[in-house]
Amino acid sequence: KSASDDVPVVSFGEDNKFAVGMNSWYVGEPIGGLDYSSLSSPEMLATMYVAIAAAISPRNSVDESILTVGLPVPLMKNENQFNALRKNLAEVKGNHRFEINGEKYSVNIDRIKVFAQPVGAYINWLFDDNLEINQGAAAVEGAVIDWGMNTLDLYGVKGEEVLDVFVGGAEIGVHKLLERIAETDDMGLSLAELDMRL
């Protein structure tokens, strides 16, 4: 079995075709994108479609849906960037038809909600596998450090709430480490390949 056999290949529109996720570099030339200003670009839509396909069945049309987007804290705190991004996200509303490895999907996005990205890490800790709040979690006060590809997010939590006064972050992430590794690595691997190895 080839490493590329299980790679989702997304097709939509007239000429858009992208392999997405792990081992996609065996299917085509890697595209590295850390630009949050173009969430409606074909590359980002392809990534979104793979995520949507994991949640819905092919050949079933979803007529109404809410897209939830997690954004880095530094981006959300920059009013100019955040407003430009919200405008860009508005372009994602509407009907989307796409194929993944020959399976057809159709979804209509009529609402978009934006949350701070690291809240997902906290929710993952707060709830157990049965979506019940972990025992004793309501009494916990702590700090969450979410180190991602492009950002470092920090925030305080108390029980079931994120404390706005203790929220911060910086535009630094794992990509800095991977870029340094790539400078000394003579194998010519993409950042995505290096990230998988890390």
N, C-alpha and C positions, 0 to 999 in steps of 0.2 A: 504494500500500500504506500502510495506517495504522500509526502508531507503536505502537498497541496490539495489532496482529495476532499478534505473537510472544510476548506476555506469558503466562506460565503462570498459569492460573486453577485453583486447587485447591479441590475440594469433598470434604467428609467429614462424618460424623455427620449430624444432622438439618438443621441450619441453617448450617453453616460453609462459607463460600465466600470465598476471598481471592485476589486477584491478587498475585503475588510477583515482586520483582526490578525491573530497569530498565524504565521506562515504565509501571509498574503504576499510577502516579498518573493515567494517562489512562483507566483502567478504573474506578477508584473513589476514594474519599477516602483519602488517605495516612494510615497509622498509623505513628508513630515510636515505637519501643520500645527503650530501653537498659536495661531492667530484667532483670537476670540471675536474679532470684528467682522468675521465673515461666516457666521453660523448658518447662513442660508446658501453657502456655496455648494456645488455638486458633491465635493468630497465630504463635507460635513453632513449633508443630507444622506449620503450613502451609509455613513456610520449610524445616523439616527434610524435609518430603515432597518438595519440589522438588529438594533435594540428593540424596535417595534415588533419585528417578526418573532422575536423570542417571547413576546407576550400575547400575540394573537395567532389565530389559525389561518393558514393560506386559504384562498378562495372564499373567505367570509368577509364581507364588506363591513367596516366599522364606520357608522354614519356620524357619530358624535364622540369626540374624545378630548381630553385635556392633556396637553404636553407639559410635563414638569421638567424644568431645566435647572441644574445646579451650576452656579457660577462661583468663581473664586472670590474670596472676601476682598482682596485689594481692588479687583475690578468693580465690585459693587459699591465700594466706598469712593470711587472716583466718579463724580456725578456726570462729567462730560462723556467718559467712556461708557458708563452704564446707560445713559440716555440713548447714545448712538447704537448700542447693542440691542436695546429694547426695540428700537425702530427696525433694526435688521431682523430681529426675531419675528416681528409682525409679518414679514414676508413668508414665514413658514406656515402661517395659517392657510387653511384651504384643503382641497382634495389632493391626495398623493396616491399615485398608482405606481407600483414597482414590482420587479421580479427578483427573487433570490434563488439561484440555482434552478431556474425554470418554474418555481412556484410563484403564483400571482397573489399580490396583496393589494388591498385598497383601504385607505383610512382617511377620514376627514378630521382635521385638527381645527376645532372651533374656539378653543381657549388655550392660553399659555400661562403657566404659573412659574415664577422665578423664585428660587430659594438659594441660600448660601450653600455652596458645594459641600463643605465639611459637615453640615447637618446630617448628611447621609451616613457618615462614619459613626456619629453619635447615636442615630436611630438604630444602626446595626448592633451597637452595644446595648442599648436600652431594652430592646425586645428580644425574646427568645425565639426559637424556631416555630413556636405556635402562636407568635405575635402577641404574647402576654408580656407585660413589663417584668423584667428580671427582679427577683426578690431583693428587697433592700435598695433598689435603684433610686427610689423617691427620696432617700435620705443622703444620697451621695452628692458631695461638692467636689468638683475636680476641673482639670484642664485637659483639653483635647488638642493634640498636635496632629495635623493632617498634612503630610508631606507628599505632594503630588508631582506630576511630570513637570508642570510649569509654575506651580505656586506652593507656598508654605502658608497654611492657615492655622491660626491659633484662636481658641475661644474657651470661655469658662462655662461650666454647666452646674446647675443645681437641680437635682431631681429630674423632672421632665422638661426643664426649660433651659434654653441657651441664654446666657446673661449678656445682653447687648453691650454693656459697659466693658466687658472683657473680650471683645472681638477684635482681631487684628490679623495681619499677615504681610507677606512680601512676595514679590514676583521673582522667586527663586525656587528651583525644584530639582527633581532627579535629572532633568535634561542637562544641567550644568555638570553633574558627575559623568553622565554618559558622553558629553562632548569632550571632556578631558580624557576619558578612556579612549575615545575614537582618535584623538590626537596621537596617542602612543600605540594604538593598535594598527597593525599593518594588514589586517584581513579585509578591510573595506566594508565593514558591516554598517547597516543603517542604524539610526537611533532606536528604531523599533526592535531590531534584532538584538541589539545590545541590552535593551530593556528586558526582553524575554530572558536573556542569559542572566541578568542581574536578579 
